[in-house]
Amino acid sequence: MKTRDFIYSSKTTKIMKTGGTMNFLKKAGVILMVVAVFASSCNKYADDFKQLNTKLDALAAQVAGVTTLSADITALKASVASLATSISGLPTTGSIAALSTSLGALSTKIDGITTTLNTVATAGTATKTVVDGLKTDLATLLAKITTDNAAMKTQLTDLGTSNAAQTAQLTTALANNVTLAAAIATLQTSLNGLATTGSGTDATAVTIKGLQLMLNAQKVQLDQLLANSNMYNAAVQITTDAEVDFYFTKIAIWPQGGMINANLTIITTNISAGKLADLRTICNNIIAVIGSGSAMTITTKSGDNLVFGKLTTITGNYSVTGFDVDDSLLSSVGGNVVWNYDGAYTSTTLATVGGSLTLVAKAASTTPVLVGTTSIFLPSVAVTGSVYDAGTGAGGTAGVLTYPIATSVELSGGVTSLTVVKATNVKLNSAKYPTGLTIQAPLATTVDLAAATEMTTLGLTVTAAATANLKLDNLATALFVTTVGPTTLTAPKLTAGTVTANATTVALAKHDGVIAPVLSAVTSLTMGAINKAAFNLANYNATLLTASITALSTSTVAGVTSSTNATLTGLTLVGPMVSAVVDDQTKLTSLATSGVINSLTVNSCDIITGLTLAHTHLIGGTGSVLVVTSNPKLTGLVSSTDYPAAITVTGNVLLTSLNLSSYVTKLLVAPGASTAITINGNKLSGVYTNAVAITPTTPYIESTITSADLHTLKAFVATYPATAPPALVMNIDLDLVTLGSVTGNATLTARMNGDTASAVFTAASKTGVVGIVNKAEMALVQ
């Protein structure tokens, strides 16, 4: 808006209503004040609407509905909703004048409706004619509101420069109109029944009378609202007692507060204690400081305790020096903010700063007594410019903040480096850090960066206490993450980048693993979504106790290797992985698998006693591979895959239980398809029964091999053809086989070679052969 549109004499201008028509003595400045006063009137309106709705509910309970009237109400609600959603800012001078004219016309319509209601209330009954007339009045009111909505939408479309707080005030006022529309809707529903029956009860008449009184009260409120518009269109400077007296007569008299359309400067150094009460009254009556290039500058001394209890908006710069003031409703500053006072910097309502934000770091002192900058709590402010810790000319660097005595800091945007050596709690609420972030908070037990999603350019570096809870709940992008101190590092959404930490517990649930984290002290490692050709846990050999490694679900990791991890006790592997090798582990006690792991090798794990296998084969691969060899304490093994290319279980000298029932499907007939099954050197047992040769009087009785372990494989072997493809090569032996009831054990190979009557084990088939080597021999297993 042009400044000249706001300038008029210093006396308060009133909007008068005469004969039902709204006449304006002044224009834009007054009308802008309407918006501010709307905010302070909302609570009163809310009470009135609540009472109105209570009475309407009582009325609605007594009568029924009419379709045509309900349609009118729907249209009314829609038109009011359209009015509310069309607001994008505050009106210009001309549009406000048009709005005021519309409000006056609306007030006239309400007059007509209340007159009708008075007639109904006086008569004590509601005839069909009276009700129909009232419905006509309401329809006319609806048409007027619809017309006003269209005009308002056109007027408000052009408002692109108003501040958020003023827009919110007008939106609140219009929301009250929506409540009024709902009240009218309830009234029309009530009248439906009266239109149908043509009469009403005494109770109905009383209810309608109450409604009429309530509408009258709403009209009075509207008149009062339009008549109490206050704005001072000149610079205000209050530095002496005389100036307090002068502006007290101009600003303190505003019944509901007002706005200053120019600069506001208050310096309390030379204002006496006796005038502070008047000054506080002035301050507490200011709703906004507006105008092109305007600024609000406050300088106070200890004990002044100024309260700006209505202040919501400053369109220009805002400065407070000396000691804090109460601006607990301030939500928007269009320009720069400079706070340079003793004590904490705190605001729970400040949401936007259109320029830079300067929070001057203050030191504690004894003369004068100052506590210094003890804490910062600005959880919601969005800063368009940069953030500084030093005033103009003091050498502050944008985004680089140091507060030596602050014990707690919570900020939003504009921070690139924060040094708070005494802080125990740090929380930053920005999502993106284009130049990265560094935090030096060696005593902090909480460093909350849960809002952060991106740390680009320089990444993230955090120094905190050993017991710190470092929250990186949503960090997805960072070139690097470096932490010093926290024993736990959890970044569940971090997808890539170098991670350097001395943490003992590290959980990177979505890290691709391509740039291997540098974790010198890790004991518990969780890595998710790795997408690396070869991931080797040997990189964490010195301290690692437990690890859980999960591959990216949309790709297949070439291989994961765990070898010579001297301290590793537990390992979980989740595919898809082409291969996984767990080798030479001296302390490993548990291994669990899931997902797709096409080839698994477990070799020379000194003390592991059991494996928890739940992985499956790779569809489209050459067949699954299971190799379990030379694990001296392993006692049991249950497979989980199918389509085997190789099954090797050898050298597990305590293995007494083997279940290979997961293998049910042979390889398909394809070039080079073959399956090799090798089982020997374990502690698997069985019972052998020799064949009985045929005689002239007795039939031939076949040899039998009783083994629950091999029986889990029998059906699968039977699916293979007698000749390739696919080829099947077996070398299966049992280690402790008794011969019927004969005491003593021998290998299955020895029992088979000693079975001279067997028609299956001919001399030719025994030569150089160990155990079961073909389908016919496997068929003897039971």
FIZARO-994689 format. One record per residue (C-alpha): residue in three letters; x, y, z. Coordinates in steps of 0.001 Angstrom, whole numbers, plus 524288, in hexadecimal, padded with zeros to 5 digits. Example, Ala and Ser with C-alpha at 12.3 -4.5 7.8 and 13.67 -1.06 7.14 Angstrom:
2
ALA8300C7EE6C81E78SER835667FBDC81BE4
END
This chain:
782
MET800008000080000LYS8040C80DFD7FDF5THR807F08151C80A42ARG7FF72820C4806F5ASP7F35B8181B807C9PHE7F5A38169281650ILE7F8A18249A81A19TYR7EE2882C64820CCSER7ECCF834A382D09SER7F14E82ED2839F4LYS7E3C682E6983FBCTHR7DD078214383F70THR7D3DA81F86833F0LYS7C70F8188A8362DILE7BEF2810BF82CB0MET7B0FE814EB82EF6LYS7A46D80E0682BAATHR7984C8165082981GLY78B07811498253AGLY7908D803BE8225ETHR79A87808DE8186BMET7A92F8085181BA4ASN7AF73815BD81934PHE7BE2B816F0819A3LEU7C50E8238981D4ELYS7D26D81DBD81A4ALYS7D73A8128981213ALA7E2FC80991811DFGLY7E98880C0F81EF6VAL7DCDD80A6E8265CILE7D8C77FE6C81F0ELEU7E5CF7F7AF82128MET7E35B7F97682F7CVAL7D6C67F1D382DF2VAL7DF077E5F482B5EALA7E6ED7E7C0837BCVAL7DAD37E9EA83FE4PHE7D4AD7DDBF83A03ALA7DF0E7D5A8840E3SER7DC117DB8384E18SER7CD5D7D9BC84C17CYS7CE097CB4C8489AASN7CCB87C65C8567ELYS7C0317CE5085885TYR7BAAC7C95184BBEALA7BE317BB6384F89ASP7B6267BC8785C0EASP7AAA47C26C854B6PHE7AAD17B7F184A64LYS7AB797AD73854C3GLN79F487B2D785B4ALEU798A17B45884E21ASN79B777A65584A65THR796687A17B8578CLYS7896E7A83A8554CLEU788AD7A3A984748ASP78B5E795AE84B7EALA77FC179681854B8LEU7775879BA0849A3ALA77C18791608400AALA778577867A8495DGLN76A0B78A6D84844VAL7684E78B3B83993ALA76B7B783A382D27GLY771887870881FE8VAL76D6D78BE181280THR775267884180638THR774AB795717FF81LEU778EF79CB480B9ESER784107932380DEEALA788E7795D780021ASP788E57A46380349ILE791017A1C780F42THR79AD979995807BAALA79CA37A4C47FE40LEU79E457AE3E80986LYS7A8D97A5F980FD7ALA7AFEB7A45C802D9SER7AFC97B2F780044VAL7B51D7B61780DC0ALA7BFB17ABB480C2FSER7C3467B1D07FF1DLEU7C4987BEE8805EBALA7CDEC7B9418100DTHR7D6A67B2288065DSER7D7D77BDEA7FD5EILE7DFAA7C5D480739SER7EDCA7C7C78034CGLY7F0F27D44880AA1LEU7EBB07E13280F7DPRO7E37B7EA10806DCTHR7E7C27F6508001DTHR7E12B8032180360GLY7D700802017F8C0SER7D4037F3B77FB2BILE7D2407F5FF809C9ALA7C89B800CB806EDALA7C0F67F7667FE53LEU7C1A67ED10808F4SER7BC5D7F69281309THR7B0FE7FA1380A2BSER7ADFB7EB96808BELEU7AE7A7E9A881767GLY7A5107F4D781918ALA79BAB7EEBD80F70LEU79CF27E1C28167ASER799927E8828233BTHR78D587EE0481CE0LYS789597E06C818A8ILE78B077DB8D82684ASP782447E6CD82AF2GLY7778B7E1CD82217ILE778AA7D3E482704THR7787D7D80D83533THR76C5C7E037832B3THR765817D41F82DAALEU76A3C7CC5683956ASN764F87D6D98425ETHR757B27D55A83C09VAL7581C7C6B783E14ALA75C617C82384C28THR751B47D22484F03ALA747077C9F2848F1GLY74B7A7BDD785049THR748BA7B54C84460ALA74EBC7B37683728THR744E97B23B82C17LYS748B97ACD881EEBTHR747D07BA7181906VAL751027C0268231AVAL75AB37B503821ADASP75A667B5EC812D3GLY75D237C45E813E2LEU768897C1D481CCDLYS76DB37B7C281352THR76CDD7C1E980885ASP774B17CB67810D7LEU77EFF7C10481327ALA77F9E7BE03804A4THR781C97CC7680202LEU78C8A7CC8F80C2ALEU792AA7C0D38058CALA792807C7B47F874LYS798EC7D39F7FE7DILE7A3A57CB7D804D5THR7A6087C4837F7F9THR7A78F7D1867F0FAASP7B0857D6957FB9DASN7B8CF7CA467FAD3ALA7BB1F7CC447EC51ALA7BEBF7DA6C7EE66MET7C7887D7187F9E6LYS7CEAC7CCC87F218THR7D1B07D6A27E784GLN7D61B7E0BC7F176LEU7DE977D7827F952THR7E55F7D1417ED9CASP7EDEF7DD4A7EC00LEU7F3267DCD57F9DAGLY8007B7D6B27F852THR8089E7DF0180160SER8018A7DE2B80E60ASN808137D750819A2ALA8040C7CA2981F04ALA7FF357CEF582C2AGLN7F5D67D8F58266BTHR7F0A37CEFC81CD3ALA7EE8E7C5778280BGLN7E6BC7CFC182F5CLEU7DD9A7D1EC823F6THR7DC737C345821F6THR7D8477C1D083025ALA7CDEB7CC2C82E60LEU7C8A17C59182258ALA7C89A7B89B82997ASN7BEF97BEEE832F7ASN7B64C7C1B18273BVAL7B6C27B33B82425THR7B1CF7B0AF831EELEU7A6D17BA6882F84ALA7A35C7B34F82300ALA7A28F7A6A782AB2ALA799627AD4A8345BILE790B47B1E282939ALA790C77A403823E9THR78BED79EDD830E9LEU781547A94C83103GLN77C9B7A5728238BTHR77C31797368276DSER773D479B08832F5LEU76AB07A2EE82A57ASN768887976B82143GLY75F83790E182ADELEU757F679D6F82D29ALA7561E79F3581E86THR750717918A81DCFTHR747207925D82974GLY743A67A0B382872SER744857A2D183710GLY74E127A3188421CTHR74E1B7A0D1850B5ASP750707AAD385B37ALA75DB27A48885D61THR760DC7A69284F18ALA75D177B4D98500FVAL765DB7B6AD85BCCTHR7711F7B02E854CBILE76F487B8D8848E9LYS76EE47C4BA851C6GLY77BE07C0A98577ELEU781667BF1D849D6GLN77CA67CC9884643LEU7837C7D26885221MET78FE17CB4F84E96LEU78FAB7D0A7840BEASN78DA97DE2C84647ALA799BB7DC4084EADGLN7A1707D827842A3LYS79D2A7E47483BA7VAL7A18D7ECD584738GLN7AEB47E612846EALEU7AFF17E8FF83870ASP7ACBC7F73F83A97GLN7B69C7F82A845A2LEU7C0F77F15583D8ELEU7BF8B7FAC683251ALA7BF5A8068683B65ASN7CBDE8039B842C9SER7D699804AA838B1ASN7E37C80A5983D82MET7F01280DCE836A8TYR7FAC9817BC83923ASN8008181C5082C47ALA80D2782291830A3ALA819F081E85836DBVAL8191481BFC84571GLN824DC81F0B84DD8ILE823F981D7885C9ATHR8306F820EF863EATHR82BE382A8686E77ASP820F282C0587860ALA81AED836C087010GLU81A5F82DC486453VAL814018234F86CACASP8098782D378705DPHE807928317086246TYR8060C823CD85C89PHE7FDF781F1C867F6THR7F311827F586324LYS7F485822C08554BILE7F6B681421856FBALA7F2CB8101F864B7ILE7E4C38146A86233TRP7E2A780AA285749PRO7D840801A485D02GLN7DCE37F54585647GLY7EA877F8C6851C2GLY7EF5C7FDB3844B9MET7FA867FEFB83B26ILE805AF80861838C3ASN807BD80B3182A6CALA815D980FE782BB3ASN821F680DEC83414LEU820B480B0684297THR82C3A80E7984B66ILE82C3680CB285A1DILE8381A80FB4862A5THR8359A80EBD87136THR842A18140F87625ASN83CF482163879D5ILE82F1881D5B87CFCSER82BF681E2688B73ALA82691812F08936BGLY819F381A6289545LYS8173E81A72886BDLEU81A2F80C168844CALA80C2480808886F3ASP807288115987C76LEU811B880CCC8732AARG80DBC7FEB28756ATHR7FFBB8024A87242ILE8042C808458657ACYS80C5F7FC598620AASN801837F2F68656EASN7F8527F9CF85BF2ILE8006D7F7F484FA2ILE7FBD47ED0B846B4ALA804F77EF6883B3AVAL80FA57F84A83629ILE80DE07F98782790GLY81168801E081BFBSER81BB68025381182GLY82943802BA81795SER823E6803108255AALA82BB87FE06830F1MET829547FB1B83F3ATHR834D57FE428481CILE8345C7FBD1856BETHR83F357FEF586089THR83C697FBE186EC7LYS842F47FBE287BECSER841EC7F1938867BGLY834B87F0B688D03ASP82CD57F7C488283ASN8252B7EB7987F30LEU81E617F0A687318VAL813227E85D86E30PHE80E557E88D86021GLY802DF7DFB886319LYS7FBAC7E1D68562DLEU807227E30A84CCFTHR806797D906841E1THR80CCF7DF4183601ILE818537E7DC83259THR819C67EA22823D4GLY8276C7F00E824C1ASN8334D7EE2082D88TYR832787EACC83BF2SER83CE47ED9D84625VAL83D247EB93854E5THR849037F00A85CB0GLY84C027EFA286B3APHE841C97E6D387145ASP837147DE2586BE9VAL8291F7E29886991ASP81CDE7DA3F86976ASP818DE7D87385B44SER813027CB0985D35LEU809177CC438521DLEU812947D126847C8SER812377C7F883C29SER817977CF6583078VAL822AC7D8F482DF4GLY824567DD4381FF0GLY832277E2858213CASN83E2C7DFDF8298CVAL83D9B7DC08837D7VAL848697E01084149TRP8473D7DB8D84F4EASN8520F7E0B4857EETYR84DB67DF2C865E7ASP851427D7D487236GLY84BA37CA67874F0ALA845257C01686C9DTYR8409C7C25885EBETHR8332C7BC2185E82SER827007BC5B8560FTHR81D3B7B19C853AETHR814EF7B98F84A28LEU81EB17C01C8410FALA81D0C7B8D383442THR8231D7C12B8298FVAL82E657CAB282867GLY82F177D0B681AF4GLY83D2A7D54781C6BSER8486A7D0EC82519LEU847D17CCA683347THR852397D17683CC1LEU852BC7CBC184A6BVAL85E327D2BE850A4ALA866347C9F78598CLYS866A67D0A0866C5ALA870747CD768716FALA86D587CCE887FE5SER8729E7D7A7888C3THR872037DC72896C7THR8725A7EB0E89412PRO8681D7ECFD88F57VAL861E87E01E8931CLEU85F317D8BC88687VAL85C6F7CA5C884A5GLY860407CA6087656THR85A4B7C22486B80THR8562C7B6798738DSER84DB57AFAD86976ILE847207B0F985C44PHE8398B7ABD385970LEU834337AF8E84C08PRO82E527A2B78477FSER825FF7A74383C10VAL82BE87B344835BEALA82EB47B29082728VAL839AB7BC0B823CATHR83A8A7C0E7815D5GLY848267C67E817D1SER8539F7C23D82020VAL855367C08982ECFTYR85FC47C7DD83678ASP8650A7C79784458ALA86A897D56584449GLY864C87E2C1841A7THR867867EB66835DFGLY875E37EE4E83464ALA879F97E46083EA5GLY87F9D7DACC834FBGLY8751F7D06083555THR8755A7C60B82AB9ALA868C27C1AB82472GLY864517B4A2829E7VAL8702E7B309832E3LEU86B327B403840CCTHR8724F7B33184DD1TYR86B7D7B44685AF6PRO875717B143865A4ILE86C217B09887146ALA85F647ABE786B1FTHR85AB479F2C87130SER84FF079C7B86757VAL84DFD7A05D85919GLU8428879E1B84FF2LEU842527A4FC842D4SER83D187A30383534GLY8439D7A828828E3GLY8500C7AF2B82545VAL859F67A7A782D88THR866597A1E4827A9SER86ED87A110833DALEU86ACE7A0E084217THR8744E7A0F584D77VAL86E0D79FAD85AE0VAL877F0799F486434LYS86ED079A1987001ALA8623C795E686984THR85C297891586DAFASN85150789AF86389VAL8522D78DC085557LYS846FA78D4484BA6LEU846D7792AD83DDAASN83A257921583648SER83E52794D882848ALA83CC778A6081DF2LYS847B778E3A8149BTYR8559979324816CCPRO85B0C796F480976THR868C27998180EC5GLY8689978EE681914LEU8686A78FDD827D9THR8725C78F52832DAILE86E6878E3A8411CGLN8780C78F4284C52ALA870A478BC1858B9PRO879937830E860DDLEU87047782C586C93ALA863CC7808A864F2THR85C3B7744B86869THR852087773B85E00VAL8551977BEF8504EASP8483D77BDA8490FLEU8496577D0783A57ALA83D59774E383791ALA8381677F2D82E32ALA8444277EEC82594THR84348778228186BGLU84F0277D83810E8MET85CF678109814CATHR863A1784C48081CTHR870D078AD98048BLEU877C0789118119AGLY86F3777E8481792LEU86CF977D148261FTHR8768377D7583176VAL871AE77BE083F68THR8796577BEC84C05ALA8715477863857E3ALA871E177116864C5ALA8748F762848651CTHR866B17600A869DAALA860A57690385FB4ASN8543F7654A858A9LEU8574A769E684AE8LYS84A8B76A388434DLEU84C1C7693283498ASP83EC37634C83225ASN83CA6768C98246BLEU84A4F76BB881F61ALA84A9B765D7811C3THR8558776D3880AD7ALA862F8770EF80FF1LEU87051770B180982PHE875C276C7C8167EVAL871A276AED82491THR87BCB76C4682F44THR878AA76AA283D97VAL8816076BB484971GLY87C9D7679B856C2PRO86F2D7615085529THR86FDB752BB857A0THR863B17509084F57LEU8621F754F184152THR855067524183ADFALA851BE7576982D61PRO8467974F0F8288ALYS844B67564281B91LEU852C175994817ECTHR854E4753CC80A78ALA8631D756CA80756GLY86F7C75DE080B38THR87B3F75BC7813CAVAL8780F759AC82212THR882E375BD082BEDALA87FC87598283A2AASN8854F75448846CCALA877D274F4484A96THR8767E7417D84FB4THR868A173F9784A88VAL8663D7438983C79ALA8599D74183834EDLEU85921745C3826BAALA84CC173F3382232LYS84D277443981420HIS85B76746D281180ASP8606A7416980497GLY86D9E73DBA80A49VAL874A6742417FE05ILE87D3374BAC80586ALA880877434C81132PRO87DF2749BE81E45VAL889DA74C19826AELEU88596746CF833CCSER89157744E383C69ALA88A31740E1848C8VAL87DB673A8584401THR878FB72E9B84B79SER86B1772DEC84613LEU86950730BB8379FTHR85CCC7315F82FC3MET85E47733E882144GLY8528E7345781855ALA8506B7359F809B0ILE85EAF733148068BASN86132733097F7FFLYS86F7472FC27F76BALA87631725A27EF02ALA87DA3720397FAA8PHE87ACE723E0808BFASN884D071E9F8125ELEU882DB71EEA82104ALA8916971D37822B8ASN891D872C1A82252TYR88C2B72BED83013ASN89484720E683554ALA899CB727408418ATHR88D667298B8497ALEU881657244684288LEU8789871BA784AE5THR86BCB71B1684349ALA8681D71EB483572SER85BD171EF682D34ILE85E00720E681EA6THR852AD722FB8153AALA85400724AC8068ELEU84C4A72E717FE76SER83F9E727B77FABETHR8400872C317EC96SER84DA0727337E998THR8561C71B6F7EC20VAL8629E71D587F3D3ALA86DAD715637EE0BGLY872E2710E27FB12VAL87396712DE809AFTHR87F3F70D60810D2SER8817170BD181F3ESER88EDD70699821FBTHR8985A706C782D5AASN88FD870FB18358FALA8966470C638425CTHR88B457114284B19LEU87EFB70F1D842E7THR8749E7075D84A45GLY868217097884274LEU8657F70B88833FATHR858FC70DBA82C3CLEU858F770DCD81D67VAL84D4E712358154EGLY84D91710F980684PRO84CE27128D7FB2BMET85B0D70E2C7FA7EVAL861CB705FC7F040SER86A9E700777FAA1ALA86DC27015680908VAL879FB6FBB580F33VAL87B6D6FA3581DD7ASP889126F52F8201FASP892C96F30A82B12GLN88AB06F8FB83606THR88FF76F54784351LYS885266FB6784BCFLEU8790B6FA658433FTHR86DAC6F40984A79SER862106F782841C4LEU85F9F6F92383345ALA852476FC6782D87THR84EB06FE2B81F40SER842BE7029381794GLY83F4D7082D80A62VAL846637032C7FE5DILE8542C6FE1D8007DASN8577E6F5697F52DSER864496F03B7FA8FLEU8674B6EEF68090CTHR874146EA1180E8CVAL876486E7E681D10ASN884096E30581F93SER88CEC6E16D82B4DCYS884756E85083541ASP88A556E2D6841ACILE87F306E32584B89ILE8727D6E4C28442FTHR868DB6D9D484769GLY85D5B6DD0583EA6LEU8593F6E517832E5THR84C2B6EBF4830C1LEU84A6E6EB7782218ALA83E6F6F18481BB4HIS843D86F64A80ECATHR83FE26F16280173HIS845B56F0077F3E2LEU847626FA287E939ILE83D176F9197DEA9GLY843EE6F9337D18FGLY850CA6F4737D729THR858756E7F87D4CCGLY853666E1827E120SER855A76E3287EFADVAL861FF6DF857F6F7LEU863536DB7F80544VAL870D16D8E780ABBVAL872176D5AD81941THR87FA96D0A181C2FSER8892B6CEB382770ASN881116D4A283250PRO885A76CC7583DEELYS87A656CF978475ALEU86F036CFD383DBETHR864EB6C5B6841FFGLY859596C82683909LEU856446CD8482B8EVAL8492F6D04D824F2SER8498C6D537816EBSER840476DF7981150THR842ED6E056802B2ASP83EAD6D8B17F6A1TYR843B06D6307E8BAPRO8511D6D2017EDB3ALA85D336D2AD7E560ALA865B36CE4B7F0ABILE863926C90D7FE60THR86FFD6C72A80621VAL86FB26C31F8146CTHR87CEB6BDF8818A3GLY8864D6BE0982409ASN87C846C23282E62VAL880FE6B81983845LEU875C66BA29841ECLEU86AC16BB6483806THR8608C6B17283C30SER854686B720835AFLEU852806BA9982768ASN845CD6BECF820F4LEU846456C17781260SER837986C0B680FE1SER837286CE7E80A1ATYR83CAB6C8A77FD8EVAL831116C4007F5A2THR8336B6C90E7E7D2LYS83E506C4667DEDALEU845256CD877D57DLEU83E616CF2D7C87FVAL8436B6C8897BC5CALA84D216D2A17B78DPRO85AFF6D2937B22DGLY864B26D0337BD1AALA85A546CDD27C774SER85F7A6C4B07D1E7THR85E2F6C23B7E06DALA869176BD9F7E950ILE865F56B8477F6DFTHR8715D6B58A7FFF9ILE86F0B6B14D80E0BASN879A66AB1581654GLY882D36ACE8821D3ASN877ED6B0A782B3ELYS8719E6A92083675LEU865726A48382F97SER8609D6971983386GLY8585668C4282DD7VAL8551A67DD282DD5TYR858D06749A822DETHR8527E6679781F89ASN8598065E8881636ALA852A0658AD80AAEVAL84E5E64A5380B2FALA85230642737FF53ILE847F263AF87F7CCTHR8471862C427F9B8PRO83EA3621F47F373THR83545623317FEB9THR836A9631828031BPRO8355563E6A7FBACTYR83FAF648F37FAACILE83ED16535C8054DGLU84485660A5801DESER84DFC6681780A76THR848A2673758127AILE84E9267FF4817C0THR84721685E982309SER84A6C6944B8245EALA8411B69F49827D9ASP84B376A8F1822E9LEU84CB26A32A81546HIS83E396A04B81460THR83BC16AF1781399LEU843196AEC58069CLYS83DAF6A218800E7ALA831B16A77B7F9F6PHE8397F6B2677F3CAVAL843DC6A9217EE38ALA8390F6A0D47E860THR834AA6AC417DFC8TYR841366ABC97D7D8PRO8417A6A3C97CB58ALA849DF697957CA2DTHR8526969E9F7C05AALA855D36ACE17BE8EPRO8519D6B7817BCA0PRO851036BC617C6E5ALA85C436B4D07CC88LEU85C8C6B02D7DAA5VAL869626ACFD7E157MET8690B6A7D37EF3DASN873206A4317F95DILE86B906A178805D8ASP870B769A89811B6LEU86C0E6985B81F8DASP875D8697E982A82LEU86FFF68F6E83546VAL868816840C82F61THR86504677D6836E3LEU8627E66AE182FFBGLY855326663183484SER8567C66251842B6VAL86529660DC841FATHR86C3C6697784BB0GLY875EA6732984608ASN8761067DA583BCAALA87C1467F1782E86THR87A5C6885A82341LEU86F846865B81982THR879FD683B880F68ALA87F716788F81785ARG871F2672AB8199BMET86EA36735880B5CASN87BB366D5480759GLY8796E66233810F8ASP86C0F65EDF80B7ETHR8700A65351802E2ALA8621664F3E7FFE4SER85DDA65C757FAB7ALA8593565CC87ECD0VAL85A7866B8A7ECE6PHE8686D66C547F1D0THR86F9C664407E7DBALA87E28662D37E81AALA87F2466C317DCC6SER87713676AD7E383LYS87EF9675BD7F017THR88C3B677CC7EA33GLY89155685467EE20VAL883EA689C77F252VAL880366902F7FF46GLY8726668E458045EILE86661691677FC49VAL86986695987EE85ASN85D0D693357E6B3LYS84E42693117E70CALA84D47684577E8F4GLU85587684EB7F52DMET84DEA6909A7FA70ALA8417A688E27F84ELEU845CB67F8C80327VAL844BE68A7680D51GLN83930689AC8166F
END
